[in-house]
Amino acid sequence: MQSKYLFRDYVLKKKYKVIDYYGEFQQELAFILPFAYWHHLNGTLKQTISCKDTRELYFFSDNHEERYSERDAVSNYGNFEVPNMTHNISYSYAKWTKVPLKEHYQNNSFLYDKPLLVIANKYNIEWDEAPVNFFSIPTLHDIISKYKDKYQIVYNRPLSKHIVLDNSEILALNEHQWLRETHPEVILMNDLWQRHSPSINNYNHLQLLVYANCLHFISVHGGTAALASYFGGTNIILSKKGIEQYFHEYSTIFPALSGANILHAKTEADIFRYLGEHY
């Protein structure tokens, strides 16, 4: 498919490429964004089109349109205009360049006395079934109790009002109030958003600013894990179920996003083993 662009990409090298995407967030991060950045560096990127609140992800695009208010998880099936879509046993990095989100968004606003540890959670319908990949309240309690003295923990689970949904309903885990009462030393990303929203463009922008100052992540399968893999350091990913593990993506394209050390935890026991070894 890419051979028809040989002349325009490698000889003519004028701005022509329009990248239009409204599928799953994880695949946008893993496949679309690095493809767009490659075209930017190549001088051939004309326009990027995506969902609401994505302008900060495409900071390098001179012409970015936030056209869509919903994501469609199956919209990219059969789309081979973008290399590597959607999941593969191997990847081509010929038109794929890691995007320097960390370097671009590092700041002095979200620095603390202790190093940051971001726990990036979700609690969604998965594959039209009950949630599988998530941190339960007992698991959160055990992690926080053990590491709150060493790290400034930031807990992040975006609510439906914060992000563009992609056919996966967000459910109530009821952990935010529990965290405020049981672990008040933990900073909630939702509270940061309430405090800083007048000066920050959107929730995605806030995530980029906080994550850019962090080198220690614990995340869960999906777009949550992909975003946390963009900022170097170490990212422990809980993935009990998902095609990514069968294609070994946690040892290929996920670490390629920033050079991060990706540790795939299949169980809660794996999480604590990795924490003990690396944190």
Backbone torsions as a table, in degrees:
resi	resn	phi	psi	omega
1	MET	NA	-36.8	-176.6
2	GLN	-77.5	-15.2	-177.8
3	SER	-63.2	-27.7	-179.8
4	LYS	-71.5	-10.5	179.1
5	TYR	-104.0	7.3	-176.5
6	LEU	-54.6	-48.3	-176.2
7	PHE	-65.9	-46.6	-177.3
8	ARG	-69.1	-33.3	-177.1
9	ASP	-81.1	-35.4	-169.7
10	TYR	-116.1	-11.1	-179.8
11	VAL	-118.7	-61.5	-177.5
12	LEU	-67.5	-48.5	174.9
13	LYS	51.1	48.7	171.2
14	LYS	-108.3	159.6	-177.8
15	LYS	-68.3	115.7	179.0
16	TYR	-141.2	-24.1	-168.5
17	LYS	-77.9	121.8	173.3
18	VAL	-108.6	119.1	-177.9
19	ILE	-109.2	114.9	-172.6
20	ASP	-121.3	118.3	-173.3
21	TYR	-148.5	137.2	174.8
22	TYR	-144.7	31.0	179.1
23	GLY	-89.0	-154.6	-176.0
24	GLU	-61.6	144.8	-178.0
25	PHE	-63.8	-41.6	-179.0
26	GLN	-59.2	-44.4	-177.8
27	GLN	-71.3	-29.2	173.5
28	GLU	-63.2	-42.8	-179.8
29	LEU	-70.4	-40.8	-173.5
30	ALA	-80.7	-34.3	-172.0
31	PHE	-117.4	-46.3	-172.2
32	ILE	-74.7	-51.2	-175.1
33	LEU	-61.3	-45.8	177.2
34	PRO	-65.6	-30.5	175.6
35	PHE	-67.1	-44.4	177.9
36	ALA	-63.8	-40.0	-179.3
37	TYR	-67.2	-36.6	175.3
38	TRP	-58.7	-45.4	179.5
39	HIS	-66.2	-34.5	175.1
40	HIS	-60.8	-49.7	179.9
41	LEU	-66.2	-29.9	-179.0
42	ASN	-78.6	-11.9	-178.8
43	GLY	81.8	14.4	-175.5
44	THR	-113.7	5.4	-179.5
45	LEU	-83.3	119.7	179.2
46	LYS	-97.6	-45.1	-176.4
47	GLN	-158.2	147.3	170.5
48	THR	-120.4	140.5	-179.6
49	ILE	-131.5	128.1	-179.1
50	SER	-151.4	-154.2	-174.9
51	CYS	-92.2	171.2	175.3
52	LYS	-54.1	142.4	175.0
53	ASP	66.7	35.7	177.2
54	THR	-115.9	-0.4	-176.3
55	ARG	-57.9	-36.8	-178.3
56	GLU	-69.2	-30.0	175.3
57	LEU	-66.0	-38.4	-179.3
58	TYR	-99.1	44.8	-176.6
59	PHE	-57.5	-25.1	-176.7
60	PHE	-83.2	-11.5	-176.0
61	SER	-86.4	122.8	179.6
62	ASP	-73.9	-17.5	-177.4
63	ASN	-137.6	83.8	-179.3
64	HIS	-112.7	130.4	179.8
65	GLU	-115.5	128.1	174.7
66	GLU	-93.7	85.3	-169.3
67	ARG	-88.5	-31.9	-167.3
68	TYR	-108.5	142.3	177.9
69	SER	-105.3	-3.4	176.1
70	GLU	-140.2	152.0	174.9
71	ARG	-103.4	148.7	177.5
72	ASP	-120.5	111.7	-172.3
73	ALA	-63.1	-23.8	-177.1
74	VAL	-106.0	7.2	-174.7
75	SER	-66.2	-23.7	-175.9
76	ASN	-99.2	3.5	177.3
77	TYR	-63.0	129.6	-178.2
78	GLY	80.7	6.1	178.8
79	ASN	-90.6	107.3	-179.7
80	PHE	-111.9	13.2	174.9
81	GLU	-69.1	-26.5	177.5
82	VAL	-104.3	122.9	178.7
83	PRO	-57.0	146.4	173.6
84	ASN	80.6	-6.1	-179.9
85	MET	-70.5	138.4	-4.3
86	THR	-105.9	-45.8	173.4
87	HIS	-132.3	143.0	-173.3
88	ASN	-144.9	160.1	174.6
89	ILE	-81.3	-15.4	174.9
90	SER	-149.8	161.4	-175.0
91	TYR	-131.4	149.3	172.1
92	SER	-102.5	130.1	178.3
93	TYR	-107.7	18.7	-179.5
94	ALA	-64.4	-35.4	178.3
95	LYS	-126.2	49.3	-176.6
96	TRP	-143.3	117.9	-179.2
97	THR	-130.9	131.0	-178.8
98	LYS	-62.8	140.0	-173.8
99	VAL	-94.5	126.9	-174.6
100	PRO	-80.4	61.2	179.1
101	LEU	-63.0	-39.9	-178.4
102	LYS	-63.0	-48.3	-178.8
103	GLU	-63.5	-37.6	-176.3
104	HIS	-72.9	-33.8	-171.5
105	TYR	-108.5	2.4	175.5
106	GLN	-58.3	142.6	-170.0
107	ASN	-154.5	172.0	177.8
108	ASN	-103.1	1.8	-176.2
109	SER	-80.3	-35.2	-175.5
110	PHE	-114.6	62.2	175.1
111	LEU	-118.4	144.3	-174.3
112	TYR	-133.8	171.5	-177.5
113	ASP	-65.8	-29.4	178.1
114	LYS	-112.8	157.2	177.2
115	PRO	-62.6	148.5	-178.1
116	LEU	-77.2	141.8	167.1
117	LEU	-128.6	114.6	-179.6
118	VAL	-97.8	125.1	170.6
119	ILE	-102.0	111.0	-176.6
120	ALA	-106.6	107.8	-172.5
121	ASN	-113.4	166.8	169.1
122	LYS	-149.0	161.9	175.2
123	TYR	-149.6	84.3	-171.8
124	ASN	-124.9	159.3	163.6
125	ILE	-60.8	133.5	179.8
126	GLU	-125.7	123.9	-179.9
127	TRP	53.0	42.2	179.3
128	ASP	61.7	22.9	178.9
129	GLU	-129.5	179.1	179.8
130	ALA	-64.5	156.4	179.4
131	PRO	-56.7	140.1	179.2
132	VAL	-118.6	-47.6	-175.1
133	ASN	-99.1	96.9	178.9
134	PHE	-163.8	160.8	174.3
135	PHE	-94.4	119.2	177.4
136	SER	-74.0	167.0	178.0
137	ILE	-61.7	-43.5	176.0
138	PRO	-60.0	-38.0	177.5
139	THR	-66.2	-43.5	177.0
140	LEU	-59.4	-42.9	-179.5
141	HIS	-60.0	-43.6	-178.7
142	ASP	-66.9	-41.1	178.9
143	ILE	-63.9	-49.9	-175.1
144	ILE	-65.2	-43.0	-178.2
145	SER	-59.9	-35.9	-176.2
146	LYS	-82.3	-29.6	-169.5
147	TYR	-118.8	2.3	-176.6
148	LYS	-69.0	-25.1	179.7
149	ASP	-78.3	-27.0	-177.3
150	LYS	-89.7	-32.1	-174.4
151	TYR	-125.7	153.5	164.4
152	GLN	-86.2	109.0	-175.5
153	ILE	-87.4	130.7	171.7
154	VAL	-113.7	125.6	-180.0
155	TYR	-103.0	129.7	-176.1
156	ASN	-130.3	112.9	166.0
157	ARG	-137.5	98.1	-177.7
158	PRO	-60.8	142.4	174.6
159	LEU	-91.3	169.7	-175.3
160	SER	-61.7	-26.5	179.7
161	LYS	-76.2	-10.8	-175.5
162	HIS	-95.5	-24.8	-171.6
163	ILE	-133.7	166.5	174.9
164	VAL	-86.6	124.3	-174.4
165	LEU	-79.4	155.7	-178.7
166	ASP	-133.5	60.8	176.4
167	ASN	69.8	9.6	179.6
168	SER	-120.6	104.7	-176.6
169	GLU	-64.3	132.4	175.8
170	ILE	-83.6	129.2	-177.2
171	LEU	-104.9	171.4	-178.2
172	ALA	-92.0	117.5	174.3
173	LEU	-95.6	-20.2	176.6
174	ASN	60.9	35.2	-178.0
175	GLU	-97.4	-18.5	-173.4
176	HIS	-66.0	-46.8	178.4
177	GLN	-67.7	-36.8	176.6
178	TRP	-59.8	-42.5	178.7
179	LEU	-63.7	-41.9	179.8
180	ARG	-61.6	-36.3	-176.6
181	GLU	-85.1	-38.1	-172.8
182	THR	-93.8	-34.9	-178.0
183	HIS	-133.0	68.9	-176.8
184	PRO	-64.8	-15.3	178.4
185	GLU	-74.7	-14.6	178.0
186	VAL	-79.8	132.1	176.8
187	ILE	-89.0	126.5	178.6
188	LEU	-91.9	130.0	179.5
189	MET	-60.0	-34.2	178.1
190	ASN	-62.7	-36.6	177.3
191	ASP	-70.9	-37.7	175.1
192	LEU	-59.8	-39.3	179.7
193	TRP	-64.6	-42.8	177.8
194	GLN	-60.4	-37.8	-175.9
195	ARG	-77.0	-37.2	-170.7
196	HIS	-108.8	0.0	-175.7
197	SER	-56.9	-30.4	177.7
198	PRO	-62.7	-24.9	-176.0
199	SER	-112.7	1.0	-179.1
200	ILE	-121.5	140.5	-168.4
201	ASN	-66.9	-41.8	-176.8
202	ASN	-166.7	176.9	-176.4
203	TYR	-64.6	-38.1	176.8
204	ASN	-60.8	-39.9	178.2
205	HIS	-60.5	-43.3	178.4
206	LEU	-62.1	-44.3	178.9
207	GLN	-58.1	-43.5	-179.6
208	LEU	-62.2	-40.9	-178.3
209	LEU	-67.9	-41.9	180.0
210	VAL	-72.1	-47.0	-178.1
211	TYR	-62.5	-32.7	-177.7
212	ALA	-63.1	-21.4	179.9
213	ASN	-99.6	12.1	-173.4
214	CYS	-120.7	145.3	176.1
215	LEU	-123.3	4.0	-177.9
216	HIS	-131.1	115.1	-177.7
217	PHE	-128.5	145.8	166.6
218	ILE	-128.0	119.2	-172.1
219	SER	-137.0	175.6	-179.3
220	VAL	-124.4	156.6	-178.7
221	HIS	-39.4	138.9	174.6
222	GLY	110.3	-157.5	179.4
223	GLY	-60.5	-30.3	176.3
224	THR	-57.9	-44.9	179.9
225	ALA	-72.4	-38.0	-178.9
226	ALA	-64.2	-44.2	179.6
227	LEU	-63.0	-42.6	179.9
228	ALA	-67.1	-17.3	-179.8
229	SER	-85.8	-2.0	-176.9
230	TYR	-86.2	-1.7	-166.3
231	PHE	-124.3	25.1	176.1
232	GLY	68.4	-162.5	-179.6
233	GLY	65.8	-142.2	-178.2
234	THR	-125.3	136.8	178.5
235	ASN	-129.2	112.7	174.1
236	ILE	-88.3	119.9	-175.7
237	ILE	-111.2	119.9	172.5
238	LEU	-84.5	113.9	176.9
239	SER	-137.9	99.4	179.7
240	LYS	-83.4	-29.0	-176.3
241	LYS	-148.0	142.0	177.8
242	GLY	150.6	148.6	-176.2
243	ILE	-65.9	-23.4	-178.6
244	GLU	-57.5	-39.2	-177.0
245	GLN	-72.6	-29.7	178.9
246	TYR	-72.8	-28.6	177.2
247	PHE	-94.0	5.7	176.0
248	HIS	59.8	34.9	-177.8
249	GLU	-68.1	-21.9	179.5
250	TYR	-74.8	-8.8	174.8
251	SER	-115.0	3.6	-179.7
252	THR	-123.2	-84.9	-170.7
253	ILE	-76.8	-29.3	179.1
254	PHE	-64.9	-50.5	176.9
255	PRO	-66.0	-24.6	179.6
256	ALA	-68.8	-19.6	-177.2
257	LEU	-61.1	-31.1	179.7
258	SER	-152.3	-3.0	-171.2
259	GLY	86.0	12.6	-179.0
260	ALA	-66.2	153.2	172.8
261	ASN	-84.1	107.6	-176.3
262	ILE	-98.8	125.3	-179.8
263	LEU	-118.8	114.3	-177.0
264	HIS	-88.1	113.9	176.6
265	ALA	-99.7	121.6	178.7
266	LYS	-89.8	-16.6	-179.0
267	THR	-141.7	167.8	175.1
268	GLU	-63.6	-34.2	177.7
269	ALA	-61.5	-37.2	176.6
270	ASP	-62.7	-38.8	179.5
271	ILE	-57.2	-50.0	-175.7
272	PHE	-71.4	-29.6	175.2
273	ARG	-66.3	-45.4	178.5
274	TYR	-65.2	-39.2	177.6
275	LEU	-59.8	-44.6	-179.9
276	GLY	-64.4	-34.0	-177.6
277	GLU	-81.3	-31.2	-169.3
278	HIS	-120.6	-18.2	-176.5
279	TYR	-118.0	NA	NA
